[in-house]
């Protein structure tokens, strides 16, 4: 039983480490995208945003993707493009 608990704790620690790494990657990408968008001319920004929004509107999620996940993705992209973090 102790071995099972120890093994579960090790796996939990590995998952937590993977989660931290993924979060760092996402935050780094957000910073890069925000910096790139801010350095674009206003007209270029608007064209980029409209292009991404058009692509997202026409994209059809896989049947295995829950609606909540799809909505979350759309909301985050909108937030990132329309209201980038400072």
N, CA, C and O of each residue as an XYZ file, in Angstrom:
344
protein
N       0.819     -1.190      0.000
C       0.000      0.000      0.000
C       0.866      1.258      0.000
O       0.563      2.230     -0.693
N       1.949      1.231      0.788
C       2.849      2.393      0.837
C       3.475      2.639     -0.530
O       3.652      3.786     -0.939
N       3.810      1.558     -1.236
C       4.401      1.701     -2.562
C       3.417      2.338     -3.535
O       3.794      3.166     -4.364
N       2.158      1.946     -3.424
C       1.131      2.499     -4.296
C       0.968      3.997     -4.037
O       0.886      4.786     -4.978
N       0.921      4.381     -2.779
C       0.783      5.799     -2.423
C       2.014      6.574     -2.895
O       1.885      7.673     -3.434
N       3.185      6.017     -2.697
C       4.413      6.689     -3.140
C       4.422      6.855     -4.646
O       4.810      7.904     -5.159
N       3.995      5.819     -5.358
C       3.953      5.881     -6.820
C       2.950      6.933     -7.293
O       3.224      7.671     -8.240
N       1.800      7.004     -6.643
C       0.790      8.012     -6.988
C       1.303      9.426     -6.723
O       1.044     10.336     -7.510
N       2.020      9.612     -5.636
C       2.587     10.923     -5.324
C       3.633     11.341     -6.359
O       3.705     12.510     -6.739
N       4.431     10.396     -6.805
C       5.428     10.679     -7.839
C       4.733     11.090     -9.134
O       5.129     12.064     -9.773
N       3.700     10.346     -9.519
C       2.960     10.675    -10.742
C       2.283     12.034    -10.623
O       2.273     12.805    -11.582
N       1.723     12.332     -9.471
C       1.093     13.621     -9.235
C       2.120     14.748     -9.357
O       1.832     15.788     -9.950
N       3.291     14.549     -8.811
C       4.366     15.530     -8.926
C       4.782     15.753    -10.371
O       5.036     16.885    -10.781
N       4.852     14.674    -11.145
C       5.207     14.792    -12.563
C       4.143     15.574    -13.324
O       4.470     16.418    -14.158
N       2.869     15.296    -13.040
C       1.771     16.010    -13.703
C       1.805     17.492    -13.347
O       1.573     18.343    -14.206
N       2.091     17.800    -12.096
C       2.167     19.194    -11.673
C       3.307     19.914    -12.394
O       3.158     21.069    -12.791
N       4.425     19.245    -12.559
C       5.573     19.828    -13.262
C       5.234     20.072    -14.730
O       5.582     21.113    -15.287
N       4.554     19.108    -15.355
C       4.132     19.273    -16.748
C       3.170     20.444    -16.879
O       3.245     21.212    -17.838
N       2.270     20.577    -15.918
C       1.288     21.660    -15.928
C       1.990     23.021    -15.812
O       1.627     23.966    -16.513
N       2.980     23.122    -14.941
C       3.739     24.366    -14.781
C       4.471     24.724    -16.068
O       4.504     25.889    -16.467
N       5.054     23.729    -16.712
C       5.777     23.961    -17.955
C       4.830     24.438    -19.050
O       5.151     25.365    -19.793
N       3.683     23.814    -19.148
C       2.690     24.210    -20.150
C       2.196     25.628    -19.889
O       2.049     26.412    -20.827
N       1.942     25.961    -18.648
C       1.507     27.306    -18.286
C       2.574     28.337    -18.659
O       2.243     29.405    -19.174
N       3.832     28.035    -18.410
C       4.924     28.948    -18.776
C       4.980     29.142    -20.287
O       5.205     30.257    -20.757
N       4.779     28.074    -21.052
C       4.777     28.182    -22.513
C       3.640     29.071    -23.002
O       3.838     29.916    -23.875
N       2.458     28.881    -22.441
C       1.295     29.675    -22.837
C       1.511     31.144    -22.496
O       1.215     32.017    -23.313
N       2.019     31.426    -21.313
C       2.263     32.809    -20.913
C       3.331     33.460    -21.794
O       3.217     34.635    -22.142
N       4.361     32.702    -22.152
C       5.397     33.232    -23.039
C       4.813     33.571    -24.404
O       5.116     34.623    -24.967
N       3.981     32.690    -24.937
C       3.338     32.961    -26.229
C       2.430     34.180    -26.150
O       2.379     34.980    -27.085
N       1.719     34.324    -25.049
C       0.843     35.489    -24.874
C       1.661     36.778    -24.873
O       1.261     37.767    -25.488
N       2.778     36.772    -24.200
C       3.645     37.955    -24.160
C       4.171     38.283    -25.550
O       4.177     39.446    -25.952
N       4.612     37.272    -26.286
C       5.151     37.486    -27.632
C       4.074     38.018    -28.569
O       4.302     38.986    -29.295
N       2.901     37.390    -28.555
C       1.817     37.833    -29.437
C       1.407     39.260    -29.099
O       1.221     40.083    -29.996
N       1.268     39.554    -27.826
C       0.894     40.900    -27.407
C       1.920     41.924    -27.884
O       1.548     42.984    -28.389
N       3.190     41.620    -27.730
C       4.238     42.545    -28.167
C       4.196     42.743    -29.682
O       4.333     43.866    -30.167
N       4.008     41.660    -30.423
C       3.941     41.769    -31.881
C       2.746     42.607    -32.330
O       2.877     43.463    -33.205
N       1.596     42.361    -31.737
C       0.393     43.105    -32.114
C       0.546     44.582    -31.773
O       0.144     45.440    -32.559
N       1.110     44.885    -30.633
C       1.278     46.289    -30.217
C       2.239     47.057    -31.115
O       2.129     48.277    -31.239
N       3.174     46.362    -31.739
C       4.144     47.039    -32.599
C       3.674     47.149    -34.048
O       4.386     47.679    -34.901
N       2.492     46.652    -34.314
C       1.930     46.761    -35.659
C       1.185     48.086    -35.778
O       0.678     48.625    -34.794
N       1.130     48.593    -36.995
C       0.319     49.780    -37.246
C      -1.142     49.418    -36.985
O      -1.536     48.260    -37.124
N      -1.938     50.413    -36.608
C      -3.337     50.185    -36.266
C      -4.095     49.471    -37.390
O      -4.895     48.573    -37.130
N      -3.842     49.872    -38.625
C      -4.511     49.252    -39.767
C      -4.134     47.773    -39.898
O      -4.991     46.929    -40.157
N      -2.845     47.470    -39.715
C      -2.389     46.083    -39.784
C      -2.994     45.259    -38.655
O      -3.396     44.115    -38.863
N      -3.058     45.841    -37.463
C      -3.674     45.156    -36.327
C      -5.108     44.772    -36.653
O      -5.532     43.639    -36.422
N      -5.848     45.735    -37.195
C      -7.254     45.494    -37.494
C      -7.421     44.393    -38.542
O      -8.302     43.542    -38.415
N      -6.576     44.409    -39.575
C      -6.647     43.364    -40.600
C      -6.324     41.996    -40.001
O      -6.990     41.008    -40.312
N      -5.316     41.937    -39.152
C      -4.939     40.686    -38.503
C      -6.083     40.162    -37.635
O      -6.439     38.985    -37.706
N      -6.648     41.039    -36.824
C      -7.740     40.650    -35.934
C      -8.932     40.148    -36.745
O      -9.517     39.113    -36.425
N      -9.285     40.876    -37.784
C     -10.420     40.473    -38.619
C     -10.145     39.133    -39.303
O     -11.037     38.292    -39.405
N      -8.924     38.938    -39.768
C      -8.564     37.672    -40.403
C      -8.662     36.501    -39.449
O      -9.164     35.438    -39.814
N      -8.192     36.686    -38.241
C      -8.249     35.617    -37.232
C      -9.700     35.346    -36.843
O     -10.107     34.190    -36.729
N     -10.475     36.402    -36.641
C     -11.876     36.222    -36.272
C     -12.662     35.529    -37.383
O     -13.531     34.702    -37.109
N     -12.356     35.866    -38.637
C     -13.013     35.208    -39.767
C     -12.645     33.729    -39.801
O     -13.506     32.873    -40.006
N     -11.368     33.432    -39.598
C     -10.914     32.038    -39.599
C     -11.564     31.262    -38.456
O     -11.963     30.112    -38.637
N     -11.672     31.876    -37.295
C     -12.295     31.205    -36.152
C     -13.784     30.963    -36.397
O     -14.324     29.922    -36.022
N     -14.438     31.931    -37.028
C     -15.877     31.784    -37.284
C     -16.149     30.654    -38.275
O     -17.163     29.962    -38.179
N     -15.237     30.478    -39.223
C     -15.460     29.442    -40.239
C     -14.933     28.074    -39.814
O     -15.259     27.062    -40.434
N     -14.126     28.040    -38.769
C     -13.583     26.757    -38.290
C     -14.690     25.953    -37.639
O     -15.500     26.488    -36.883
N     -14.718     24.683    -37.933
C     -15.718     23.795    -37.342
C     -14.979     22.834    -36.408
O     -14.172     22.017    -36.851
N     -15.269     22.946    -35.104
C     -14.577     22.047    -34.177
C     -14.955     20.591    -34.411
O     -16.058     20.269    -34.854
N     -14.014     19.739    -34.100
C     -14.225     18.293    -34.171
C     -15.415     17.916    -33.283
O     -15.670     18.569    -32.271
N     -16.119     16.890    -33.654
C     -17.278     16.450    -32.873
C     -16.892     16.029    -31.460
O     -17.733     16.015    -30.561
N     -15.625     15.687    -31.265
C     -15.171     15.239    -29.954
C     -14.791     16.402    -29.043
O     -14.484     16.194    -27.869
N     -14.809     17.639    -29.579
C     -14.448     18.806    -28.786
C     -15.719     19.365    -28.145
O     -16.647     19.751    -28.855
N     -15.771     19.410    -26.824
C     -16.953     19.951    -26.160
C     -17.162     21.432    -26.506
O     -16.202     22.175    -26.710
N     -18.441     21.845    -26.566
C     -18.763     23.242    -26.880
C     -18.092     24.209    -25.914
O     -17.645     25.280    -26.326
N     -18.017     23.848    -24.634
C     -17.388     24.721    -23.643
C     -15.932     24.990    -23.990
O     -15.453     26.114    -23.839
N     -15.226     23.962    -24.456
C     -13.821     24.126    -24.824
C     -13.688     25.057    -26.017
O     -12.806     25.915    -26.052
N     -14.562     24.883    -26.988
C     -14.544     25.722    -28.182
C     -14.846     27.173    -27.823
O     -14.183     28.089    -28.309
N     -15.843     27.378    -26.975
C     -16.191     28.736    -26.546
C     -15.059     29.369    -25.755
O     -14.777     30.556    -25.919
N     -14.419     28.602    -24.914
C     -13.300     29.105    -24.124
C     -12.166     29.569    -25.037
O     -11.568     30.619    -24.804
N     -11.875     28.794    -26.064
C     -10.845     29.164    -27.022
C     -11.206     30.468    -27.728
O     -10.370     31.365    -27.841
N     -12.439     30.578    -28.200
C     -12.889     31.793    -28.879
C     -12.799     33.008    -27.953
O     -12.349     34.076    -28.368
N     -13.224     32.844    -26.704
C     -13.179     33.950    -25.741
C     -11.749     34.389    -25.466
O     -11.462     35.584    -25.384
N     -10.862     33.426    -25.324
C      -9.474     33.770    -25.011
C      -8.801     34.471    -26.187
O      -8.047     35.425    -25.997
N      -9.073     33.998    -27.399
C      -8.487     34.644    -28.580
C      -8.998     36.075    -28.692
O      -8.229     36.994    -28.972
N     -10.290     36.261    -28.472
C     -10.866     37.603    -28.528
C     -10.223     38.500    -27.476
O      -9.863     39.642    -27.761
N     -10.083     37.984    -26.277
C      -9.459     38.760    -25.195
C      -8.014     39.116    -25.545
O      -7.572     40.243    -25.323
N      -7.299     38.160    -26.084
C      -5.895     38.374    -26.426
C      -5.736     39.433    -27.512
O      -4.832     40.265    -27.442
N      -6.612     39.405    -28.513
C      -6.494     40.332    -29.627
C      -7.128     41.691    -29.347
O      -6.568     42.726    -29.708
N      -8.275     41.689    -28.715
C      -9.014     42.943    -28.491
C      -8.602     43.652    -27.203
O      -8.648     44.880    -27.129
N      -8.206     42.898    -26.208
C      -7.847     43.485    -24.910
C      -6.567     42.821    -24.404
O      -6.595     42.110    -23.399
N      -5.441     43.048    -25.096
C      -4.208     42.379    -24.684
C      -3.751     42.825    -23.297
O      -4.002     43.950    -22.865
N      -3.086     41.921    -22.633
C      -2.610     42.267    -21.293
C      -1.459     43.246    -21.393
O      -0.707     43.241    -22.367
N      -1.331     44.070    -20.397
C      -0.323     45.143    -20.416
C       0.976     44.699    -19.831
O       1.926     45.480    -19.772
